[in-house]
């Protein structure tokens, strides 16, 4: 997880997020991440980006529907994360305290999912 300024675009955080991850075969994201820089960065690390093209772009890329539907898992994670009152209302003034609350809530969600599979 990474916190950015409220007015910053999500695209600016992508390089920092990808640095800490092992090379993935596929990166799935929504239309908001459609940029040549992100596509080149993913290709440089040996992966393949599955990002639909924005409607204003003339040449449209195709995305495999079954793979793109898996993005739903991430969307559901953020929905569950917002059920934690401290995260949803952003009580914390400092970014480090808010990030700590996000990490604790994420850990609780992960533990809940991990317990149900064992």
N, C-alpha and C positions, 0 to 999 in steps of 0.2 A: 504494500500500500504506500502511496505517496500523496502528500498534500501539496497542492499548488495554490496560488493566489486565486481569489474568486473570479477575477476578470481575465485570468489567463486561459488560453485555449488548452484543451486536453492534449492536443497534438504535441505541445512543447514538452510534456512529461514522458513521451514514448521512449526516447533514447535512454533516459535514466532507468526506466522500468525494464527495458530489455537487457541492460548491462548485467544485472544480477541473475538473469535466468539462463539455464542451459539452452543450447540451440534447439529450437523446436522445428518439427517438420512442417507444421501449419500454424499460422497466426490468424485467428478469426476476430474481426472487429466490425463495428457498424460504419455507416457512411461518414460519420464525423471524423474518422481517421483516414479518409481518402486523400492522400498526398503523395507525390512522387518521392519525397524524401523518406517517408516511412516505408514505402514499397522497396526502395533501394536499400534501406537499412536492413530490412528483413531478408532480402535476397543476399546481401553481403554476409550475413550470419549463416547462410545455408538453408534458410527456411522459405516457405511460400506463403504469401499474404493472401488471405481470402477476405477481401474488403470490397463491398459493392461500390460502384462508382456513383458519385453524386449526379443528380439529374441534369445539372447544368453542363456536364462534360459531354463532348460530342461522341467520343469513342467509348462505348460502355464495355466494361469487363464482366464476364459471367462468373458467378459464384455458385459452387455446388450447394443446392438447397439443403441436403441432409447435413452437411457440415456446418452450414450457416445457422441451422436451427439449434445446434449445440450451444450457441451463444446465449441461449435461454438460461443455461446454468449460471452464468455470471449475472445476468439480470435478476434472477431469483435470489442470488446471494445478496445483492445490494438491497433488494426489497426486504429480506429478513434482517439485514443489518439496520435498517431504519426502524425496526420494531423496538430497538433499544432506545429508550427515552433520551438518554444522555447523548447519543449519537444523532438522533433525529432533530433535537432542539439545539444542539451545539452550545451546551452550557459553558464549555471551557473557553476561556479567553485566549490562552496560549496555544499555538499550533502543536507544540510537543505534547501537551496534555490531551488535546483532541486526538492526536495520532495514537497515544497510549490507550485512550478509550476505544478507538477503532480496533486496535490490535487485541484488546481483551475481548471485545464483542466477537471479533472474528474467530478467536481461539475457542470461545464458547460454542459458536456455530459449528466449527470443525469437530470439536469433541462430541457434540450431539450427533453429527453425521457419522463419526468414527465408531461411537458406541453402538449405533443401530446396525452396523455392518459386521460386527464381531460376534 
